[in-house]
Amino acid sequence: MAAGVACGVVTALDAPALLEYASPAGGAAAGRVRRELSEGAGGARLVLTHTGPPEAAAARPAALAAWRDHLERLAAGLLRAPAGLVQ
């Protein structure tokens, strides 16, 4: 777990294609994060869905920016991965 990132209870798992977990906020579940991995045109396709209650609407822009940063770092890391490590 990264510093400052809370863990939630896993609510769905079908490795390696699906992971879903509760997204806690302030100690209470604030929604769900779902990651689905499948084959896509020219490689893999990752679908990320982060849902939350209407009361959390004010936090959406910050959550979107955080996910965008996370996914950009993931993509950059995969592009730098040694040959054979990522297939």
PDB file of N, CA, C and O in Angstrom, chain B, residues numbered from 101:
ATOM      1  N   MET B 101       0.842  -1.173   0.000  1.00  0.00           N
ATOM      2  CA  MET B 101       0.000   0.000   0.000  1.00  0.00           C
ATOM      3  C   MET B 101       0.884   1.232   0.000  1.00  0.00           C
ATOM      4  O   MET B 101       1.865   1.294   0.741  1.00  0.00           O
ATOM      5  N   ALA B 102       0.549   2.205  -0.819  1.00  0.00           N
ATOM      6  CA  ALA B 102       1.285   3.456  -0.876  1.00  0.00           C
ATOM      7  C   ALA B 102       0.943   4.322   0.331  1.00  0.00           C
ATOM      8  O   ALA B 102      -0.147   4.218   0.894  1.00  0.00           O
ATOM      9  N   ALA B 103       1.878   5.170   0.718  1.00  0.00           N
ATOM     10  CA  ALA B 103       1.646   6.069   1.851  1.00  0.00           C
ATOM     11  C   ALA B 103       0.444   6.954   1.572  1.00  0.00           C
ATOM     12  O   ALA B 103       0.332   7.539   0.494  1.00  0.00           O
ATOM     13  N   GLY B 104      -0.445   7.052   2.531  1.00  0.00           N
ATOM     14  CA  GLY B 104      -1.613   7.911   2.391  1.00  0.00           C
ATOM     15  C   GLY B 104      -2.748   7.325   1.592  1.00  0.00           C
ATOM     16  O   GLY B 104      -3.747   8.003   1.352  1.00  0.00           O
ATOM     17  N   VAL B 105      -2.621   6.075   1.172  1.00  0.00           N
ATOM     18  CA  VAL B 105      -3.676   5.430   0.392  1.00  0.00           C
ATOM     19  C   VAL B 105      -4.355   4.382   1.260  1.00  0.00           C
ATOM     20  O   VAL B 105      -3.718   3.440   1.732  1.00  0.00           O
ATOM     21  N   ALA B 106      -5.643   4.555   1.460  1.00  0.00           N
ATOM     22  CA  ALA B 106      -6.394   3.625   2.302  1.00  0.00           C
ATOM     23  C   ALA B 106      -6.772   2.373   1.528  1.00  0.00           C
ATOM     24  O   ALA B 106      -7.036   2.434   0.327  1.00  0.00           O
ATOM     25  N   CYS B 107      -6.799   1.241   2.214  1.00  0.00           N
ATOM     26  CA  CYS B 107      -7.227  -0.025   1.614  1.00  0.00           C
ATOM     27  C   CYS B 107      -8.689  -0.272   1.940  1.00  0.00           C
ATOM     28  O   CYS B 107      -9.162   0.083   3.019  1.00  0.00           O
ATOM     29  N   GLY B 108      -9.388  -0.870   1.021  1.00  0.00           N
ATOM     30  CA  GLY B 108     -10.774  -1.225   1.253  1.00  0.00           C
ATOM     31  C   GLY B 108     -10.949  -2.730   1.199  1.00  0.00           C
ATOM     32  O   GLY B 108     -10.033  -3.458   0.818  1.00  0.00           O
ATOM     33  N   VAL B 109     -12.118  -3.187   1.577  1.00  0.00           N
ATOM     34  CA  VAL B 109     -12.451  -4.605   1.553  1.00  0.00           C
ATOM     35  C   VAL B 109     -12.677  -5.038   0.109  1.00  0.00           C
ATOM     36  O   VAL B 109     -13.399  -4.376  -0.637  1.00  0.00           O
ATOM     37  N   VAL B 110     -12.063  -6.143  -0.281  1.00  0.00           N
ATOM     38  CA  VAL B 110     -12.251  -6.680  -1.627  1.00  0.00           C
ATOM     39  C   VAL B 110     -13.673  -7.217  -1.731  1.00  0.00           C
ATOM     40  O   VAL B 110     -14.105  -8.020  -0.905  1.00  0.00           O
ATOM     41  N   THR B 111     -14.402  -6.760  -2.764  1.00  0.00           N
ATOM     42  CA  THR B 111     -15.792  -7.164  -2.949  1.00  0.00           C
ATOM     43  C   THR B 111     -15.985  -8.078  -4.148  1.00  0.00           C
ATOM     44  O   THR B 111     -17.011  -8.750  -4.253  1.00  0.00           O
ATOM     45  N   ALA B 112     -15.007  -8.113  -5.059  1.00  0.00           N
ATOM     46  CA  ALA B 112     -15.062  -9.023  -6.208  1.00  0.00           C
ATOM     47  C   ALA B 112     -13.638  -9.285  -6.681  1.00  0.00           C
ATOM     48  O   ALA B 112     -12.813  -8.373  -6.742  1.00  0.00           O
ATOM     49  N   LEU B 113     -13.363 -10.544  -7.015  1.00  0.00           N
ATOM     50  CA  LEU B 113     -12.031 -10.925  -7.479  1.00  0.00           C
ATOM     51  C   LEU B 113     -12.159 -12.088  -8.455  1.00  0.00           C
ATOM     52  O   LEU B 113     -12.761 -13.117  -8.148  1.00  0.00           O
ATOM     53  N   ASP B 114     -11.585 -11.901  -9.625  1.00  0.00           N
ATOM     54  CA  ASP B 114     -11.482 -12.961 -10.631  1.00  0.00           C
ATOM     55  C   ASP B 114     -10.128 -12.760 -11.305  1.00  0.00           C
ATOM     56  O   ASP B 114     -10.038 -12.251 -12.422  1.00  0.00           O
ATOM     57  N   ALA B 115      -9.074 -13.175 -10.590  1.00  0.00           N
ATOM     58  CA  ALA B 115      -7.706 -12.944 -11.059  1.00  0.00           C
ATOM     59  C   ALA B 115      -7.454 -13.671 -12.375  1.00  0.00           C
ATOM     60  O   ALA B 115      -7.909 -14.802 -12.540  1.00  0.00           O
ATOM     61  N   PRO B 116      -6.757 -13.068 -13.295  1.00  0.00           N
ATOM     62  CA  PRO B 116      -6.154 -11.740 -13.213  1.00  0.00           C
ATOM     63  C   PRO B 116      -7.012 -10.638 -13.848  1.00  0.00           C
ATOM     64  O   PRO B 116      -6.538  -9.516 -14.023  1.00  0.00           O
ATOM     65  N   ALA B 117      -8.249 -10.941 -14.190  1.00  0.00           N
ATOM     66  CA  ALA B 117      -9.048 -10.014 -14.986  1.00  0.00           C
ATOM     67  C   ALA B 117      -9.848  -8.982 -14.201  1.00  0.00           C
ATOM     68  O   ALA B 117     -10.167  -7.923 -14.743  1.00  0.00           O
ATOM     69  N   LEU B 118     -10.180  -9.255 -12.953  1.00  0.00           N
ATOM     70  CA  LEU B 118     -11.099  -8.372 -12.235  1.00  0.00           C
ATOM     71  C   LEU B 118     -10.691  -8.205 -10.776  1.00  0.00           C
ATOM     72  O   LEU B 118     -10.357  -9.168 -10.086  1.00  0.00           O
ATOM     73  N   LEU B 119     -10.729  -6.951 -10.330  1.00  0.00           N
ATOM     74  CA  LEU B 119     -10.552  -6.630  -8.918  1.00  0.00           C
ATOM     75  C   LEU B 119     -11.486  -5.486  -8.589  1.00  0.00           C
ATOM     76  O   LEU B 119     -11.479  -4.453  -9.259  1.00  0.00           O
ATOM     77  N   GLU B 120     -12.294  -5.672  -7.550  1.00  0.00           N
ATOM     78  CA  GLU B 120     -13.188  -4.623  -7.087  1.00  0.00           C
ATOM     79  C   GLU B 120     -13.061  -4.542  -5.577  1.00  0.00           C
ATOM     80  O   GLU B 120     -13.012  -5.561  -4.888  1.00  0.00           O
ATOM     81  N   TYR B 121     -13.008  -3.305  -5.068  1.00  0.00           N
ATOM     82  CA  TYR B 121     -12.910  -3.138  -3.624  1.00  0.00           C
ATOM     83  C   TYR B 121     -13.642  -1.889  -3.176  1.00  0.00           C
ATOM     84  O   TYR B 121     -13.855  -0.955  -3.950  1.00  0.00           O
ATOM     85  N   ALA B 122     -14.022  -1.893  -1.908  1.00  0.00           N
ATOM     86  CA  ALA B 122     -14.674  -0.728  -1.317  1.00  0.00           C
ATOM     87  C   ALA B 122     -13.641   0.382  -1.217  1.00  0.00           C
ATOM     88  O   ALA B 122     -12.483   0.141  -0.878  1.00  0.00           O
ATOM     89  N   SER B 123     -14.065   1.581  -1.512  1.00  0.00           N
ATOM     90  CA  SER B 123     -13.191   2.749  -1.475  1.00  0.00           C
ATOM     91  C   SER B 123     -13.516   3.550  -0.226  1.00  0.00           C
ATOM     92  O   SER B 123     -14.495   4.295  -0.207  1.00  0.00           O
ATOM     93  N   PRO B 124     -12.700   3.406   0.827  1.00  0.00           N
ATOM     94  CA  PRO B 124     -13.010   4.081   2.084  1.00  0.00           C
ATOM     95  C   PRO B 124     -12.667   5.569   2.049  1.00  0.00           C
ATOM     96  O   PRO B 124     -11.764   5.994   1.328  1.00  0.00           O
ATOM     97  N   ALA B 125     -13.390   6.342   2.827  1.00  0.00           N
ATOM     98  CA  ALA B 125     -13.114   7.772   2.994  1.00  0.00           C
ATOM     99  C   ALA B 125     -13.404   8.130   4.442  1.00  0.00           C
ATOM    100  O   ALA B 125     -14.546   8.045   4.895  1.00  0.00           O
ATOM    101  N   GLY B 126     -12.384   8.525   5.154  1.00  0.00           N
ATOM    102  CA  GLY B 126     -12.571   8.883   6.546  1.00  0.00           C
ATOM    103  C   GLY B 126     -13.043   7.727   7.405  1.00  0.00           C
ATOM    104  O   GLY B 126     -13.753   7.926   8.391  1.00  0.00           O
ATOM    105  N   GLY B 127     -12.644   6.510   7.030  1.00  0.00           N
ATOM    106  CA  GLY B 127     -13.022   5.344   7.808  1.00  0.00           C
ATOM    107  C   GLY B 127     -14.335   4.706   7.393  1.00  0.00           C
ATOM    108  O   GLY B 127     -14.661   3.615   7.860  1.00  0.00           O
ATOM    109  N   ALA B 128     -15.102   5.367   6.520  1.00  0.00           N
ATOM    110  CA  ALA B 128     -16.377   4.814   6.051  1.00  0.00           C
ATOM    111  C   ALA B 128     -16.287   4.526   4.558  1.00  0.00           C
ATOM    112  O   ALA B 128     -15.592   5.232   3.827  1.00  0.00           O
ATOM    113  N   ALA B 129     -16.984   3.501   4.108  1.00  0.00           N
ATOM    114  CA  ALA B 129     -16.985   3.179   2.683  1.00  0.00           C
ATOM    115  C   ALA B 129     -17.621   4.326   1.912  1.00  0.00           C
ATOM    116  O   ALA B 129     -18.722   4.768   2.239  1.00  0.00           O
ATOM    117  N   ALA B 130     -16.928   4.802   0.895  1.00  0.00           N
ATOM    118  CA  ALA B 130     -17.419   5.934   0.113  1.00  0.00           C
ATOM    119  C   ALA B 130     -17.782   5.525  -1.304  1.00  0.00           C
ATOM    120  O   ALA B 130     -18.237   6.363  -2.082  1.00  0.00           O
ATOM    121  N   GLY B 131     -17.596   4.286  -1.653  1.00  0.00           N
ATOM    122  CA  GLY B 131     -17.892   3.836  -3.007  1.00  0.00           C
ATOM    123  C   GLY B 131     -17.125   2.573  -3.323  1.00  0.00           C
ATOM    124  O   GLY B 131     -16.693   1.845  -2.429  1.00  0.00           O
ATOM    125  N   ARG B 132     -16.963   2.327  -4.600  1.00  0.00           N
ATOM    126  CA  ARG B 132     -16.239   1.139  -5.052  1.00  0.00           C
ATOM    127  C   ARG B 132     -15.286   1.508  -6.176  1.00  0.00           C
ATOM    128  O   ARG B 132     -15.558   2.398  -6.981  1.00  0.00           O
ATOM    129  N   VAL B 133     -14.151   0.794  -6.210  1.00  0.00           N
ATOM    130  CA  VAL B 133     -13.194   0.898  -7.310  1.00  0.00           C
ATOM    131  C   VAL B 133     -13.180  -0.460  -7.984  1.00  0.00           C
ATOM    132  O   VAL B 133     -13.018  -1.487  -7.324  1.00  0.00           O
ATOM    133  N   ARG B 134     -13.348  -0.466  -9.295  1.00  0.00           N
ATOM    134  CA  ARG B 134     -13.383  -1.716 -10.064  1.00  0.00           C
ATOM    135  C   ARG B 134     -12.374  -1.602 -11.196  1.00  0.00           C
ATOM    136  O   ARG B 134     -12.386  -0.634 -11.956  1.00  0.00           O
ATOM    137  N   ARG B 135     -11.499  -2.601 -11.302  1.00  0.00           N
ATOM    138  CA  ARG B 135     -10.496  -2.663 -12.367  1.00  0.00           C
ATOM    139  C   ARG B 135     -10.738  -3.934 -13.158  1.00  0.00           C
ATOM    140  O   ARG B 135     -10.738  -5.038 -12.615  1.00  0.00           O
ATOM    141  N   GLU B 136     -10.944  -3.752 -14.460  1.00  0.00           N
ATOM    142  CA  GLU B 136     -11.178  -4.892 -15.345  1.00  0.00           C
ATOM    143  C   GLU B 136     -10.120  -4.886 -16.430  1.00  0.00           C
ATOM    144  O   GLU B 136      -9.919  -3.873 -17.099  1.00  0.00           O
ATOM    145  N   LEU B 137      -9.447  -5.998 -16.608  1.00  0.00           N
ATOM    146  CA  LEU B 137      -8.385  -6.153 -17.597  1.00  0.00           C
ATOM    147  C   LEU B 137      -8.820  -7.179 -18.628  1.00  0.00           C
ATOM    148  O   LEU B 137      -9.233  -8.287 -18.285  1.00  0.00           O
ATOM    149  N   SER B 138      -8.723  -6.796 -19.901  1.00  0.00           N
ATOM    150  CA  SER B 138      -9.102  -7.717 -20.980  1.00  0.00           C
ATOM    151  C   SER B 138      -8.213  -7.457 -22.187  1.00  0.00           C
ATOM    152  O   SER B 138      -7.418  -6.518 -22.201  1.00  0.00           O
ATOM    153  N   GLU B 139      -8.362  -8.305 -23.199  1.00  0.00           N
ATOM    154  CA  GLU B 139      -7.627  -8.093 -24.442  1.00  0.00           C
ATOM    155  C   GLU B 139      -8.241  -6.919 -25.181  1.00  0.00           C
ATOM    156  O   GLU B 139      -9.460  -6.750 -25.208  1.00  0.00           O
ATOM    157  N   GLY B 140      -7.375  -6.109 -25.782  1.00  0.00           N
ATOM    158  CA  GLY B 140      -7.830  -4.962 -26.550  1.00  0.00           C
ATOM    159  C   GLY B 140      -7.089  -4.901 -27.865  1.00  0.00           C
ATOM    160  O   GLY B 140      -6.182  -5.695 -28.114  1.00  0.00           O
ATOM    161  N   ALA B 141      -7.473  -3.965 -28.700  1.00  0.00           N
ATOM    162  CA  ALA B 141      -6.813  -3.788 -29.994  1.00  0.00           C
ATOM    163  C   ALA B 141      -5.347  -3.431 -29.762  1.00  0.00           C
ATOM    164  O   ALA B 141      -5.047  -2.376 -29.205  1.00  0.00           O
ATOM    165  N   GLY B 142      -4.441  -4.298 -30.183  1.00  0.00           N
ATOM    166  CA  GLY B 142      -3.017  -4.019 -30.057  1.00  0.00           C
ATOM    167  C   GLY B 142      -2.437  -4.255 -28.672  1.00  0.00           C
ATOM    168  O   GLY B 142      -1.292  -3.876 -28.428  1.00  0.00           O
ATOM    169  N   GLY B 143      -3.170  -4.856 -27.768  1.00  0.00           N
ATOM    170  CA  GLY B 143      -2.634  -5.105 -26.431  1.00  0.00           C
ATOM    171  C   GLY B 143      -3.716  -5.338 -25.417  1.00  0.00           C
ATOM    172  O   GLY B 143      -4.719  -5.995 -25.697  1.00  0.00           O
ATOM    173  N   ALA B 144      -3.510  -4.800 -24.239  1.00  0.00           N
ATOM    174  CA  ALA B 144      -4.454  -4.981 -23.144  1.00  0.00           C
ATOM    175  C   ALA B 144      -5.354  -3.760 -23.013  1.00  0.00           C
ATOM    176  O   ALA B 144      -4.994  -2.655 -23.418  1.00  0.00           O
ATOM    177  N   ARG B 145      -6.515  -3.981 -22.447  1.00  0.00           N
ATOM    178  CA  ARG B 145      -7.471  -2.909 -22.180  1.00  0.00           C
ATOM    179  C   ARG B 145      -7.764  -2.914 -20.684  1.00  0.00           C
ATOM    180  O   ARG B 145      -8.122  -3.943 -20.111  1.00  0.00           O
ATOM    181  N   LEU B 146      -7.606  -1.750 -20.063  1.00  0.00           N
ATOM    182  CA  LEU B 146      -7.899  -1.586 -18.650  1.00  0.00           C
ATOM    183  C   LEU B 146      -9.093  -0.655 -18.519  1.00  0.00           C
ATOM    184  O   LEU B 146      -9.079   0.469 -19.023  1.00  0.00           O
ATOM    185  N   VAL B 147     -10.135  -1.137 -17.831  1.00  0.00           N
ATOM    186  CA  VAL B 147     -11.305  -0.304 -17.541  1.00  0.00           C
ATOM    187  C   VAL B 147     -11.312  -0.070 -16.043  1.00  0.00           C
ATOM    188  O   VAL B 147     -11.357  -1.013 -15.254  1.00  0.00           O
ATOM    189  N   LEU B 148     -11.267   1.198 -15.660  1.00  0.00           N
ATOM    190  CA  LEU B 148     -11.276   1.584 -14.264  1.00  0.00           C
ATOM    191  C   LEU B 148     -12.572   2.329 -13.994  1.00  0.00           C
ATOM    192  O   LEU B 148     -12.892   3.308 -14.668  1.00  0.00           O
ATOM    193  N   THR B 149     -13.316   1.854 -12.998  1.00  0.00           N
ATOM    194  CA  THR B 149     -14.567   2.511 -12.608  1.00  0.00           C
ATOM    195  C   THR B 149     -14.495   2.818 -11.121  1.00  0.00           C
ATOM    196  O   THR B 149     -14.267   1.924 -10.306  1.00  0.00           O
ATOM    197  N   HIS B 150     -14.688   4.085 -10.770  1.00  0.00           N
ATOM    198  CA  HIS B 150     -14.683   4.503  -9.366  1.00  0.00           C
ATOM    199  C   HIS B 150     -16.033   5.165  -9.108  1.00  0.00           C
ATOM    200  O   HIS B 150     -16.309   6.248  -9.623  1.00  0.00           O
ATOM    201  N   THR B 151     -16.858   4.517  -8.321  1.00  0.00           N
ATOM    202  CA  THR B 151     -18.181   5.052  -8.013  1.00  0.00           C
ATOM    203  C   THR B 151     -18.210   5.555  -6.582  1.00  0.00           C
ATOM    204  O   THR B 151     -17.404   5.144  -5.746  1.00  0.00           O
ATOM    205  N   GLY B 152     -19.132   6.434  -6.317  1.00  0.00           N
ATOM    206  CA  GLY B 152     -19.263   6.963  -4.973  1.00  0.00           C
ATOM    207  C   GLY B 152     -20.637   7.568  -4.779  1.00  0.00           C
ATOM    208  O   GLY B 152     -21.389   7.737  -5.738  1.00  0.00           O
ATOM    209  N   PRO B 153     -20.967   7.894  -3.536  1.00  0.00           N
ATOM    210  CA  PRO B 153     -22.278   8.463  -3.236  1.00  0.00           C
ATOM    211  C   PRO B 153     -22.372   9.914  -3.722  1.00  0.00           C
ATOM    212  O   PRO B 153     -21.346  10.572  -3.892  1.00  0.00           O
ATOM    213  N   PRO B 154     -23.587  10.416  -3.946  1.00  0.00           N
ATOM    214  CA  PRO B 154     -23.768  11.800  -4.386  1.00  0.00           C
ATOM    215  C   PRO B 154     -23.122  12.819  -3.441  1.00  0.00           C
ATOM    216  O   PRO B 154     -22.695  13.888  -3.875  1.00  0.00           O
ATOM    217  N   GLU B 155     -23.054  12.483  -2.151  1.00  0.00           N
ATOM    218  CA  GLU B 155     -22.467  13.405  -1.185  1.00  0.00           C
ATOM    219  C   GLU B 155     -20.985  13.649  -1.437  1.00  0.00           C
ATOM    220  O   GLU B 155     -20.424  14.624  -0.936  1.00  0.00           O
ATOM    221  N   ALA B 156     -20.347  12.774  -2.209  1.00  0.00           N
ATOM    222  CA  ALA B 156     -18.916  12.894  -2.483  1.00  0.00           C
ATOM    223  C   ALA B 156     -18.637  13.661  -3.780  1.00  0.00           C
ATOM    224  O   ALA B 156     -17.496  13.681  -4.242  1.00  0.00           O
ATOM    225  N   ALA B 157     -19.637  14.279  -4.364  1.00  0.00           N
ATOM    226  CA  ALA B 157     -19.481  14.963  -5.649  1.00  0.00           C
ATOM    227  C   ALA B 157     -18.368  16.007  -5.633  1.00  0.00           C
ATOM    228  O   ALA B 157     -17.675  16.176  -6.636  1.00  0.00           O
ATOM    229  N   ALA B 158     -18.188  16.697  -4.539  1.00  0.00           N
ATOM    230  CA  ALA B 158     -17.160  17.742  -4.464  1.00  0.00           C
ATOM    231  C   ALA B 158     -15.750  17.165  -4.575  1.00  0.00           C
ATOM    232  O   ALA B 158     -14.820  17.875  -4.957  1.00  0.00           O
ATOM    233  N   ALA B 159     -15.588  15.888  -4.244  1.00  0.00           N
ATOM    234  CA  ALA B 159     -14.267  15.254  -4.299  1.00  0.00           C
ATOM    235  C   ALA B 159     -13.952  14.656  -5.673  1.00  0.00           C
ATOM    236  O   ALA B 159     -12.830  14.203  -5.900  1.00  0.00           O
ATOM    237  N   ARG B 160     -14.905  14.649  -6.578  1.00  0.00           N
ATOM    238  CA  ARG B 160     -14.688  14.003  -7.881  1.00  0.00           C
ATOM    239  C   ARG B 160     -13.530  14.585  -8.677  1.00  0.00           C
ATOM    240  O   ARG B 160     -12.731  13.813  -9.207  1.00  0.00           O
ATOM    241  N   PRO B 161     -13.392  15.921  -8.793  1.00  0.00           N
ATOM    242  CA  PRO B 161     -12.262  16.441  -9.571  1.00  0.00           C
ATOM    243  C   PRO B 161     -10.900  16.001  -9.019  1.00  0.00           C
ATOM    244  O   PRO B 161      -9.998  15.680  -9.792  1.00  0.00           O
ATOM    245  N   ALA B 162     -10.747  15.985  -7.711  1.00  0.00           N
ATOM    246  CA  ALA B 162      -9.483  15.554  -7.113  1.00  0.00           C
ATOM    247  C   ALA B 162      -9.254  14.064  -7.351  1.00  0.00           C
ATOM    248  O   ALA B 162      -8.129  13.648  -7.628  1.00  0.00           O
ATOM    249  N   ALA B 163     -10.310  13.259  -7.246  1.00  0.00           N
ATOM    250  CA  ALA B 163     -10.181  11.819  -7.491  1.00  0.00           C
ATOM    251  C   ALA B 163      -9.818  11.558  -8.944  1.00  0.00           C
ATOM    252  O   ALA B 163      -8.976  10.707  -9.231  1.00  0.00           O
ATOM    253  N   LEU B 164     -10.442  12.280  -9.859  1.00  0.00           N
ATOM    254  CA  LEU B 164     -10.139  12.116 -11.286  1.00  0.00           C
ATOM    255  C   LEU B 164      -8.684  12.468 -11.559  1.00  0.00           C
ATOM    256  O   LEU B 164      -7.997  11.740 -12.276  1.00  0.00           O
ATOM    257  N   ALA B 165      -8.208  13.570 -10.999  1.00  0.00           N
ATOM    258  CA  ALA B 165      -6.815  13.973 -11.200  1.00  0.00           C
ATOM    259  C   ALA B 165      -5.854  12.932 -10.629  1.00  0.00           C
ATOM    260  O   ALA B 165      -4.827  12.633 -11.238  1.00  0.00           O
ATOM    261  N   ALA B 166      -6.183  12.383  -9.464  1.00  0.00           N
ATOM    262  CA  ALA B 166      -5.323  11.369  -8.844  1.00  0.00           C
ATOM    263  C   ALA B 166      -5.276  10.098  -9.688  1.00  0.00           C
ATOM    264  O   ALA B 166      -4.205   9.526  -9.892  1.00  0.00           O
ATOM    265  N   TRP B 167      -6.442   9.651 -10.181  1.00  0.00           N
ATOM    266  CA  TRP B 167      -6.465   8.456 -11.026  1.00  0.00           C
ATOM    267  C   TRP B 167      -5.716   8.698 -12.332  1.00  0.00           C
ATOM    268  O   TRP B 167      -4.989   7.822 -12.800  1.00  0.00           O
ATOM    269  N   ARG B 168      -5.886   9.880 -12.923  1.00  0.00           N
ATOM    270  CA  ARG B 168      -5.185  10.195 -14.176  1.00  0.00           C
ATOM    271  C   ARG B 168      -3.676  10.115 -13.957  1.00  0.00           C
ATOM    272  O   ARG B 168      -2.961   9.535 -14.773  1.00  0.00           O
ATOM    273  N   ASP B 169      -3.193  10.693 -12.864  1.00  0.00           N
ATOM    274  CA  ASP B 169      -1.770  10.646 -12.548  1.00  0.00           C
ATOM    275  C   ASP B 169      -1.308   9.202 -12.351  1.00  0.00           C
ATOM    276  O   ASP B 169      -0.270   8.799 -12.875  1.00  0.00           O
ATOM    277  N   HIS B 170      -2.076   8.439 -11.603  1.00  0.00           N
ATOM    278  CA  HIS B 170      -1.736   7.031 -11.340  1.00  0.00           C
ATOM    279  C   HIS B 170      -1.644   6.233 -12.646  1.00  0.00           C
ATOM    280  O   HIS B 170      -0.695   5.475 -12.845  1.00  0.00           O
ATOM    281  N   LEU B 171      -2.620   6.404 -13.523  1.00  0.00           N
ATOM    282  CA  LEU B 171      -2.642   5.646 -14.775  1.00  0.00           C
ATOM    283  C   LEU B 171      -1.540   6.095 -15.730  1.00  0.00           C
ATOM    284  O   LEU B 171      -0.991   5.274 -16.465  1.00  0.00           O
ATOM    285  N   GLU B 172      -1.209   7.386 -15.731  1.00  0.00           N
ATOM    286  CA  GLU B 172      -0.103   7.866 -16.562  1.00  0.00           C
ATOM    287  C   GLU B 172       1.224   7.288 -16.086  1.00  0.00           C
ATOM    288  O   GLU B 172       2.067   6.913 -16.901  1.00  0.00           O
ATOM    289  N   ARG B 173       1.414   7.214 -14.759  1.00  0.00           N
ATOM    290  CA  ARG B 173       2.640   6.609 -14.226  1.00  0.00           C
ATOM    291  C   ARG B 173       2.691   5.114 -14.528  1.00  0.00           C
ATOM    292  O   ARG B 173       3.759   4.580 -14.826  1.00  0.00           O
ATOM    293  N   LEU B 174       1.550   4.436 -14.453  1.00  0.00           N
ATOM    294  CA  LEU B 174       1.490   3.011 -14.799  1.00  0.00           C
ATOM    295  C   LEU B 174       1.878   2.806 -16.259  1.00  0.00           C
ATOM    296  O   LEU B 174       2.697   1.940 -16.567  1.00  0.00           O
ATOM    297  N   ALA B 175       1.299   3.594 -17.156  1.00  0.00           N
ATOM    298  CA  ALA B 175       1.600   3.471 -18.586  1.00  0.00           C
ATOM    299  C   ALA B 175       3.079   3.741 -18.858  1.00  0.00           C
ATOM    300  O   ALA B 175       3.710   3.015 -19.626  1.00  0.00           O
ATOM    301  N   ALA B 176       3.633   4.775 -18.237  1.00  0.00           N
ATOM    302  CA  ALA B 176       5.045   5.094 -18.437  1.00  0.00           C
ATOM    303  C   ALA B 176       5.930   3.953 -17.943  1.00  0.00           C
ATOM    304  O   ALA B 176       6.919   3.607 -18.590  1.00  0.00           O
ATOM    305  N   GLY B 177       5.580   3.376 -16.812  1.00  0.00           N
ATOM    306  CA  GLY B 177       6.345   2.261 -16.281  1.00  0.00           C
ATOM    307  C   GLY B 177       6.289   1.036 -17.181  1.00  0.00           C
ATOM    308  O   GLY B 177       7.292   0.345 -17.363  1.00  0.00           O
ATOM    309  N   LEU B 178       5.132   0.772 -17.736  1.00  0.00           N
ATOM    310  CA  LEU B 178       4.997  -0.376 -18.640  1.00  0.00           C
ATOM    311  C   LEU B 178       5.795  -0.160 -19.920  1.00  0.00           C
ATOM    312  O   LEU B 178       6.363  -1.110 -20.459  1.00  0.00           O
ATOM    313  N   LEU B 179       5.846   1.060 -20.409  1.00  0.00           N
ATOM    314  CA  LEU B 179       6.628   1.357 -21.615  1.00  0.00           C
ATOM    315  C   LEU B 179       8.122   1.201 -21.372  1.00  0.00           C
ATOM    316  O   LEU B 179       8.869   0.899 -22.303  1.00  0.00           O
ATOM    317  N   ARG B 180       8.573   1.403 -20.126  1.00  0.00           N
ATOM    318  CA  ARG B 180       9.996   1.277 -19.786  1.00  0.00           C
ATOM    319  C   ARG B 180      10.350  -0.137 -19.369  1.00  0.00           C
ATOM    320  O   ARG B 180      11.532  -0.432 -19.193  1.00  0.00           O
ATOM    321  N   ALA B 181       9.387  -1.018 -19.206  1.00  0.00           N
ATOM    322  CA  ALA B 181       9.639  -2.373 -18.713  1.00  0.00           C
ATOM    323  C   ALA B 181      10.550  -3.129 -19.677  1.00  0.00           C
ATOM    324  O   ALA B 181      10.436  -2.975 -20.893  1.00  0.00           O
ATOM    325  N   PRO B 182      11.448  -3.938 -19.138  1.00  0.00           N
ATOM    326  CA  PRO B 182      12.334  -4.735 -19.987  1.00  0.00           C
ATOM    327  C   PRO B 182      11.527  -5.684 -20.886  1.00  0.00           C
ATOM    328  O   PRO B 182      10.450  -6.149 -20.514  1.00  0.00           O
ATOM    329  N   ALA B 183      12.070  -5.954 -22.066  1.00  0.00           N
ATOM    330  CA  ALA B 183      11.435  -6.876 -23.009  1.00  0.00           C
ATOM    331  C   ALA B 183      11.193  -8.212 -22.321  1.00  0.00           C
ATOM    332  O   ALA B 183      12.061  -8.716 -21.609  1.00  0.00           O
ATOM    333  N   GLY B 184      10.028  -8.777 -22.531  1.00  0.00           N
ATOM    334  CA  GLY B 184       9.694 -10.073 -21.946  1.00  0.00           C
ATOM    335  C   GLY B 184       8.990  -9.953 -20.602  1.00  0.00           C
ATOM    336  O   GLY B 184       8.291 -10.877 -20.186  1.00  0.00           O
ATOM    337  N   LEU B 185       9.165  -8.826 -19.918  1.00  0.00           N
ATOM    338  CA  LEU B 185       8.505  -8.654 -18.632  1.00  0.00           C
ATOM    339  C   LEU B 185       7.015  -8.402 -18.821  1.00  0.00           C
ATOM    340  O   LEU B 185       6.188  -8.936 -18.082  1.00  0.00           O
ATOM    341  N   VAL B 186       6.681  -7.591 -19.809  1.00  0.00           N
ATOM    342  CA  VAL B 186       5.282  -7.294 -20.122  1.00  0.00           C
ATOM    343  C   VAL B 186       4.971  -7.930 -21.463  1.00  0.00           C
ATOM    344  O   VAL B 186       5.621  -7.641 -22.467  1.00  0.00           O
ATOM    345  N   GLN B 187       3.976  -8.796 -21.469  1.00  0.00           N
ATOM    346  CA  GLN B 187       3.615  -9.478 -22.716  1.00  0.00           C
ATOM    347  C   GLN B 187       2.201  -9.193 -23.080  1.00  0.00           C
ATOM    348  O   GLN B 187       1.717  -9.681 -24.101  1.00  0.00           O
TER     349      GLN B 187
END
